[in-house]
Amino acid sequence: MVDDFETRTDTAATGTLAAIAATAMEQHATENFPVALRILPRTPREKLARLYAYARFVDDIGDTAPGDRPALLDLVERDVRRLPGQATLAPVAALGPDLLPQQPLLDLIEANRRDQTVTRYASFDDLLDYCSLSAAPVGRLVLHLAGVHDEVAGAESDAVCAALQVLEHCQDVAEDARAGRIYLPLDDLTEAGVDQDELIADRTSPALAAVVGRQVGRAEELLHRGRPLLRRLSGWSRVAVTGYVAGGLATVRALRRADFDVVPAAVRPGKIATVGQAMRLAVRP
């Protein structure tokens, strides 16, 4: 009887993962990639699409999957460890031909495990530690696809990815808070006298806007710290990373123009603004 229960449980989990996997594979073609990625040659564009489909798949499990999310993430980890030839989940199996290192793929799973138990971050350093699992692995995998294995380039990539993650948290303050998660550092919120109910209020209080502005400034510093990476790259990888950095800088500008008013609605940069930043970076990386 126990075996029957375990079989039914495994079958249900497999069905849940298959449904989420199908959605992730459908979405990857229309994902809101940086504008620059759309003009990449077909081969690297398809490799990046497979990578993003996997990242979306893992994030969707961590954010929205019904049932036991840690158990589902364990099943994904088991599948990743079967790469390159024996994985069965579509977003995982699709990575096989790219021969990606396993650890960054596992780090993305670990970030989503953390999301199940950690809903607050005491300091910006703590948030950066989370970004080292949730964002930096994607940059490291992009560099691997580009054949770049230099540790200095890796550190610069980590800075860019952390900046993009922090900016996303700044954009999604209210959405995250309604989901029970607060990514703005608690020490900054406390220092500014921001009550956590303000994160889901009808408007952005001046104190909350100041906290968001502080994170945006930190993210901008990280972008500039990682910007030398552009000069280390060539070909499609330079175009792609230019797109990432341009998107980040355009987001910084959009948030500042909005006076960090992020609670009523997420602030997003326009495509033209992102393209303009990319063109400036292309002239002066």
C-alpha positions, 0 to 999 in steps of 0.5 A, a space after each residue: 500500500 505504501 508503494 502504491 501511494 509513492 507511485 501515485 505521488 511520483 506520477 502526480 509530480 511527474 504530471 505537474 512537472 510536465 505541465 510546467 515544462 510545456 509552458 516554459 518551452 512555449 514561453 521561451 520563444 516569446 520571453 522578453 529577452 534584451 532587444 540585442 538578443 533578437 539579432 543574434 545568429 541562429 545557433 547562439 540564439 537557440 542555445 540561449 533560448 534553451 538556457 532561458 527555458 530551463 531557468 523559467 522552468 525552475 523559477 515557475 516551479 519555485 513560484 507557482 507549482 502546486 503541491 510540494 515544491 521542494 520535492 519537485 525541485 529535487 526531481 529536477 535536480 535528479 534530472 540535471 544530474 543525468 545530463 547530458 544523455 539521460 534527462 527526461 524533462 524537456 527543458 533539462 534534456 534540451 540542454 544536453 547538446 550544449 554540454 553546460 556545467 552542472 553546478 550553475 544549473 543546480 545553483 538555480 534550483 538551490 535559489 528556488 529552494 531558498 525561496 520556499 523558506 527565506 522571505 526576507 533579507 537582512 542586508 544588501 550583502 545578504 541579498 547579493 548572496 541570494 543573487 549569487 544563486 538566482 542570477 549569477 549562474 545564468 551569466 556564467 552559463 552564457 559565458 560558457 556558451 561563448 567559450 569564455 572561462 576567465 575568472 575576471 570575466 566571470 566576476 564582472 558577469 556576476 556583477 552585471 547579473 546581480 545588478 539586473 536581479 536587484 533592479 527586477 526586485 525594485 520593479 516588483 516590490 508590490 508583486 513580491 510583497 503580495 506573494 509574501 516576499 520582501 527583497 528590499 534589505 530590511 536594514 534599509 527599510 528599518 532605517 528609513 522607517 518604512 512599515 512593511 504594509 507600505 509595500 502594498 499600499 496604494 502609493 509609494 511613500 517618500 521613505 519607500 521611494 528613498 529605499 528603492 532609490 538606494 538599491 537602484 544606485 547600488 545596482 548602477 554601481 554593479 553595472 559599471 563594475 561589470 561593464 569592462 566585461 564588454 571589452 573582453 568579449 567579441 562576436 555574439 557574446 559581446 552583442 548579448 551582454 551589451 543587451 543585458 547591460 543596456 537593459 539594466 541602464 535603461 531600467 535605472 533611468 526609467 526608475 529615476 524618471 519615475 521618482 522610484 514610484 514602484 508600488 502602483 505599477 512596475 516601472 519598465 523601460 521602453 524598447 527605444 530607450 534600451 536600444 539607445 543605451 545599447 548603441 551608446 555602449 557599442 560606441 563606448 563599452 
